[in-house]
Each structure stands twice: as structure tokens, then as C-alpha cells.
Amino acid sequence: MSYSECCQKGSLWDGTPQGEEKTLGPNKAYMTGTNPDAAVMLIHDAFGWKFPNTRLLADSYAKEADVTVYLPDFFGGESLGPFETIADPTQWHKLDLAGFMSRNTKDIRTPEIFECARALRTQHEYKRVGAIGFCFGGWAVFRLGAKSHNDNDNDNGEPLVDCISTGHPSLLEKTEIDAVGVPVQILAPEHDVMFLPELKEYANKVIPTLGVAYDYQYFPGVEHGFCTRGDVKIANGQEYKAMNRAREAAISWFKVWLHPN
């Protein structure tokens, strides 16, 4: 499977998101949940903040982990394409992934991702903050969880987040793994052209030496994108079961690190 295919394929889930469209810092954001003390920032994949699957996942985290979840728009109102295309390979050629990614590079999006994370502590005064990112959002949560930041003078020594989780991260680099300084969870499918075996091996070798809690969850037989675009049409199918296990693993992770007492 090519890079473009893994970021475009998937299944649309049934259900109606229950949250509201608000703002977080300077960005529009989907917000769900009512906990005033614990929050999670969910960083979307290429289908953006309005993708129904991601909003439904945010609802689940909010309810089952007892957190308030923010899903900001980090693509300036854009998404890779119409949501319906993920289940129709004949339409994938219409999606300009290369052009889309050129408008949403790490350098372009990192400052606003940091600003939104800071807003959770400064504007909303959450006591505990987590971050979870899928595909595009995977590299971003590692940067949020770094021991220090390029503009750390604004952080007053306080970490941007207290824990991170990522499912099938894209664009993740070894230096970003090296720098992490908060508890880390990785939800890793067996088949992933963006999170290759070499990088999985590197993460599993390096992170246990960094003095942070580490939870590596391996999902045999499934591919990149299963956490947010897994097939729900085959009840109790392998991808369906993996998707639910990943969701439950993230919920358990947030319960541990965002409700320490």
C-alpha cells in the first residue's frame, strides 16, 4: 500500500457527534465533555476536525475517560477531501495529497498546535492535560510531549501536556522520539507504511531508556488508519475488534494519567 492510499482509505462510522463547535486559543474546535479539571486535545488525521469518525471517537473518550476533549482545526478549514471518498478507491485520484501536505507542513502547523495546548492550561485552567494524535497528528503529540520546546520561555517550566498517545503516527522522526519527556502510549498496527518496523523497533528501544512510562500496544493483521477509519461494517471482524481495543486502551491510558488520585 502506498503512502497516499493509507491516508485515504477507510470506513465511515454510523452515529451523530454530541459535542459543540467552540474555539481553543485562536482555532475553531469541536468540544465534548464537561470535566473542568482534565482535558485531552485530539489531533486529527488528513480528513480534519469535522471528520465524523474522529468526533465520535472524541465523544467516546470524553464519556468513558471522564475528560473534556478538544478537537481543533489544524488545517485552516481545509481537509484532504470529501469524507465519502475514503470508501471509494475510484475517487482517490481526485485527492491532491501532495498539495494538501505542502500547505500543512510541520513548520506551518506546530506553532498553532502549541498555542492550543497552552490555552488548555492558561485560558481554561485544566489541571491535567493529555494529547492523542492519529496519522498526521502522531508527530505532533511527540512534539507536545518533548522535554523542552524551542519557545519554552512561554511555558514557565510546566509541560505542555501530562501524557501522550498516538495511533499509527505519520511523519514521526527519531529525534522526536528521543526528546519525549512524558508518559507515552503507541497504538501500532502490524502493517503501516508510515510507521515502519525500523521506527517501531527504534521507539521500543529508546523510549524505555528515557525515564517515562511507556505503553506499546501492537495490533496484528491491521493497517495504518484502523483507529479512526476502521471497518465497522463487518461486526466482530479483525479490524473492528482492533479499533475497539485501541479505543479502550487510550481510555485506560487517560484514566491513569489524567485522574492520578
FENZICOR-V560984 format. One line per field, one symbol per residue. phi: phi as a letter, one per 30 degrees, with the letter a starting at -180 (. if undefined). psi: psi as a letter, one per 20 degrees, with the letter a starting at -180 (. if undefined). A space follows every 50 residues. Layout:
# FENZICOR-V560984
phi = ???
psi = ???
This chain:
# FENZICOR-V560984
phi = .dedddccdlbdcdkcecdbcbbbhdcdadbbjbddcbbbcccdcddidc deedddddedeeddchbcccbddcbhicbeleedddcbedcdddccdddd dddbdeddceeddddddddddddciddbbcbbbcheddddddddcddbbe cdddchicddbcabbbchdcidcddddeddbbebbbccddcadcbdeddd ddedddedccibdbbcccbdiccejddcbddcdceideddddeddddddd ddddddccbdc
psi = prggghihqaqpqqqoqiaqobqociqqqppprjpihpqppporaijaii ohghhhggggggghilrpppnrojjkirrhaphiihjnhiihiipmgggg hhilrghghgghgghhghhhgggikphpprqpqpdhighhhhhhjqhrqh lihiikipqhriqqqqpmqqjpqhhhghiqjrppppooqgooihmrhghg ggghgghiiikqqpooppnqirrpihhikqoihnpjrghgggghhgghgg ghghggiimi.
